């Protein structure tokens, strides 16, 4: 699930930013889990061909064979042109890393049932963060397990005053305008930068229907500027602008190795395409020496956009 994106304009420069909240990803049923990089590339290419056919009534090429990496594929068009095609994804690696860490956290949480006492946070929503700030990079893989275990220990032992919050919520409901002198503690930070916020959301009866008696969510926020997103796109183009690669297919919001799709990636790339002047039709676009076509394919919306491209000399 993803909270709605928030678009703001900086007063000084006039540049726009898109702010997105926590997301866990939606699993595509029926796909292998995990998938290899080759499986992901083939899946993205096949979905691109299907969506292209739905839009234009014909396929973008008549055959696609495995390439020598690079390119990922060798495709042949209807008129016999043979091009090298590479696949890439438009994604924020830190968000995908955090979402993957949340997947592991949920798994370890289920496995710890009966070994830790979480009765203090029964009926609560626990918003977890793995780093000091919501937009910071998640821990490195080698530190991941230690951070998760420390969070689970803290959640089980935190001095959350559940009964005090129940009384306070009842008082606020009875008199919404009353002044609150002090609030019971609800946020907890660990020395390693991780932490969580506890919010009482459910009654005892309702909490019985929650798998652990409470629910957890990822608390992460990303803020991306138009120029920052354009730099990310430009780096993808530069990295794949090599001899033997004529077509770069960039997928936004497509399944990752665990068959999860992140709708934030569709929204972010749409924001970039709408807002950056160099990506508008007839604009100068991106620069490339070898590439002849750069395509952005949005998995969720099934839209396909060929970006404007300026060819530069091979000096």
C-alpha positions in Angstrom: 0.0 0.0 0.0 1.1 3.5 -0.7 0.0 6.8 0.7 -1.0 9.4 -1.9 2.0 11.4 -3.3 2.3 15.0 -2.4 3.6 17.5 -4.9 5.1 20.8 -3.8 6.9 23.7 -5.4 9.9 25.3 -3.8 9.4 29.0 -3.2 12.9 30.1 -4.1 13.6 28.1 -7.3 10.2 27.2 -8.5 11.3 23.6 -8.9 8.7 20.9 -8.1 9.1 18.0 -5.8 7.2 14.8 -5.3 6.9 13.3 -1.8 5.9 9.7 -1.3 5.2 7.8 1.9 5.5 4.2 3.0 5.0 1.4 0.6 5.2 -2.4 0.9 4.6 -3.5 -2.7 2.0 -5.6 -4.3 2.9 -9.2 -5.1 2.1 -10.5 -8.6 0.6 -13.9 -8.2 1.8 -16.7 -10.4 5.4 -15.5 -10.8 8.4 -17.3 -9.6 9.8 -16.1 -6.3 12.7 -15.3 -6.3 13.3 -14.5 -10.0 16.7 -14.2 -11.6 17.8 -11.0 -13.4 17.3 -12.8 -16.7 13.8 -13.8 -15.7 12.9 -10.2 -14.8 14.3 -8.9 -18.0 12.3 -11.4 -20.1 9.2 -10.6 -18.1 9.5 -6.9 -18.6 10.2 -7.3 -22.3 7.2 -9.6 -22.8 4.9 -7.3 -20.9 6.1 -4.4 -23.1 5.3 -6.3 -26.2 1.8 -7.1 -25.0 1.1 -3.5 -24.0 2.5 -2.2 -27.3 0.2 -4.6 -29.2 -2.8 -3.4 -27.2 -2.0 0.2 -28.0 -0.9 -0.1 -31.7 -2.4 -3.4 -32.9 1.0 -4.8 -33.8 4.1 -6.0 -32.0 7.2 -3.7 -31.8 9.4 -6.5 -33.2 8.8 -9.9 -34.7 11.4 -11.8 -32.7 13.5 -11.3 -29.5 16.4 -13.6 -28.8 18.7 -13.7 -25.8 21.7 -11.4 -26.3 25.3 -11.6 -25.2 24.8 -9.3 -22.2 25.2 -6.7 -23.5 22.8 -6.5 -25.1 20.2 -8.3 -23.1 18.2 -9.2 -26.2 18.6 -9.1 -30.0 15.3 -8.0 -31.6 14.3 -8.0 -35.2 11.7 -5.5 -36.5 9.0 -6.1 -39.1 11.2 -4.6 -41.8 14.2 -6.7 -40.8 16.2 -4.3 -38.8 18.3 -6.0 -36.1 18.9 -4.1 -32.8 20.4 -4.8 -29.5 18.0 -4.1 -26.7 18.9 -3.6 -23.0 16.4 -3.6 -20.1 16.6 -1.3 -17.1 14.3 -0.2 -14.3 13.4 3.3 -13.0 13.5 2.7 -9.3 14.9 4.1 -6.1 17.2 1.4 -4.8 16.9 2.6 -1.2 13.1 2.3 -1.2 13.3 -1.2 -2.6 15.9 -2.1 0.0 13.7 -0.8 2.8 10.6 -2.6 1.4 12.6 -5.8 1.1 13.9 -5.4 4.7 10.3 -4.9 5.8 9.4 -8.2 4.1 12.1 -9.9 6.1 11.0 -8.1 9.3 7.4 -9.4 8.9 8.7 -12.9 8.4 10.9 -12.8 11.5 8.0 -11.3 13.4 5.8 -14.3 12.6 8.5 -16.7 13.5 9.0 -15.0 16.9 5.4 -15.5 17.9 5.3 -17.2 21.3 8.9 -16.3 22.0 8.3 -12.6 22.8 5.5 -11.0 24.6 3.9 -8.2 22.6 0.8 -7.7 24.8 1.8 -4.1 25.5 1.2 -3.1 21.9 -2.0 -5.2 21.4 -4.5 -3.5 19.1 -1.8 -1.0 17.9 -0.4 0.0 14.6 3.4 0.0 14.8 5.2 2.2 12.3 8.8 1.0 11.9 11.8 2.8 10.5 15.2 1.2 10.0 17.3 4.4 9.9 17.7 7.7 11.8 15.5 9.6 9.3 12.6 8.6 7.2 14.5 9.3 3.9 17.8 7.8 5.0 19.3 4.7 3.4 18.3 1.4 5.1 21.0 -0.6 6.9 23.5 -2.6 4.8 22.6 -6.3 4.3 25.3 -7.4 6.8 23.7 -5.3 9.5 20.1 -6.2 8.6 19.5 -9.1 11.0 21.0 -7.3 14.0 18.8 -4.3 13.4 15.7 -6.4 13.0 16.3 -8.4 16.2 16.9 -5.2 18.1 13.6 -3.8 16.9 11.7 -7.0 17.9 13.3 -6.9 21.4 12.4 -3.2 21.8 8.8 -3.8 20.6 8.3 -6.6 23.1 9.8 -4.6 26.1 8.8 -1.0 25.3 6.9 0.7 28.2 3.9 1.6 26.1 1.2 2.8 28.4 -1.7 1.2 26.6 -4.3 1.8 29.3 -3.3 5.5 29.6 -3.8 5.9 25.9 -7.2 4.3 26.1 -8.3 6.7 28.8 -6.8 9.7 26.9 -8.6 8.7 23.7 -11.9 8.4 25.6 -11.4 11.9 27.2 -10.6 13.4 23.8 -13.7 11.8 22.2 -15.8 13.2 25.1 -14.2 16.7 24.9 -12.2 17.3 21.7 -11.3 20.9 22.7 -9.7 20.1 26.0 -6.0 21.0 26.5 -3.7 18.0 26.9 -0.9 18.8 29.4 1.2 15.7 28.6 1.0 12.8 26.3 2.0 9.2 27.1 5.2 8.1 25.3 4.6 6.5 21.9 7.8 6.8 20.0 10.9 4.7 20.6 14.4 5.2 19.1 17.3 2.7 19.3 21.0 3.5 19.4 21.5 2.0 15.9 19.1 4.6 14.4 16.1 2.3 14.0 12.9 2.8 15.9 9.1 2.7 15.8 6.0 4.7 16.7 3.0 3.1 18.4 -0.5 4.2 17.7 -3.5 2.6 19.4 -5.9 1.8 16.6 -8.1 -1.2 17.6 -10.2 -2.4 20.5 -9.6 -5.7 22.2 -12.3 -7.4 20.1 -10.9 -6.0 16.8 -7.3 -6.9 17.7 -8.3 -10.6 17.8 -8.5 -10.5 14.0 -5.0 -9.2 13.5 -2.4 -12.0 12.9 -0.2 -10.9 15.8 -2.8 -8.9 17.7 -1.3 -5.7 16.2 -0.1 -4.5 12.8 3.1 -3.2 11.5 3.9 -0.8 8.6 7.0 0.7 7.1 7.6 4.4 8.0 9.6 5.8 5.2 9.3 9.0 3.2 11.1 10.0 0.0 11.3 13.5 -1.5 12.4 13.7 -5.2 13.0 16.8 -7.2 12.4 17.0 -11.0 16.1 17.6 -11.5 17.1 14.7 -9.3 14.8 12.3 -11.1 16.1 13.6 -14.5 19.6 12.9 -13.3 18.6 9.3 -12.3 17.1 8.8 -15.8 20.1 10.3 -17.5 22.4 8.0 -15.6 20.4 5.0 -16.8 20.8 6.2 -20.4 24.5 6.9 -20.0 25.2 3.5 -18.4 23.5 1.7 -21.3 24.7 3.9 -24.2 27.2 1.4 -25.6 28.1 0.0 -29.0 25.7 -2.8 -29.9 22.8 -1.4 -27.9 20.3 0.6 -30.0 17.2 0.4 -27.8 16.9 0.9 -24.0 13.7 -0.3 -22.5 13.1 1.3 -19.0 10.3 -0.3 -16.9 8.7 1.6 -14.1 6.7 -0.2 -11.4 7.5 -3.7 -12.8 8.0 -6.8 -10.6 11.3 -7.1 -8.7 13.1 -10.3 -7.8 10.4 -11.2 -5.3 7.6 -10.5 -7.8 6.6 -7.3 -6.0 5.5 -4.1 -7.8 5.8 -0.6 -6.4 3.2 1.8 -7.6 5.3 4.8 -6.4 7.6 4.1 -9.4 4.8 4.6 -11.8 3.8 7.9 -10.1 7.3 9.2 -9.9 8.1 8.6 -13.6 4.8 10.1 -14.6 5.7 13.2 -12.5 9.1 13.4 -14.3 7.6 13.1 -17.8 5.0 15.8 -17.1 7.3 18.3 -15.4 10.7 18.2 -17.1 10.9 20.5 -20.2 13.5 18.4 -22.0 11.2 15.3 -22.0 8.2 17.0 -23.7 7.4 16.2 -27.4 9.8 18.0 -29.8 12.2 18.8 -27.0 15.9 18.1 -27.3 15.6 15.3 -24.8 18.4 13.0 -23.7 21.8 12.7 -25.4 23.2 9.4 -26.7 26.0 8.2 -28.9 24.8 4.7 -29.7 21.2 4.5 -28.6 18.5 5.2 -31.2 15.5 4.7 -28.9 14.8 5.1 -25.2 11.4 3.9 -24.1 9.7 4.2 -20.7 7.1 1.5 -20.0 4.9 2.0 -17.0 3.8 -1.5 -15.7 0.8 -0.3 -13.8 -0.7 2.1 -16.2 0.4 0.1 -19.3 1.6 3.4 -20.9 4.6 3.5 -23.3 6.5 6.7 -24.0 9.4 7.0 -26.5 11.6 9.8 -25.1 13.0 12.5 -27.3 16.7 11.7 -28.1 19.5 13.7 -29.5 22.3 11.7 -31.2 25.8 13.0 -30.5 29.0 12.2 -32.4 31.2 9.3 -31.3 34.2 11.5 -30.5 
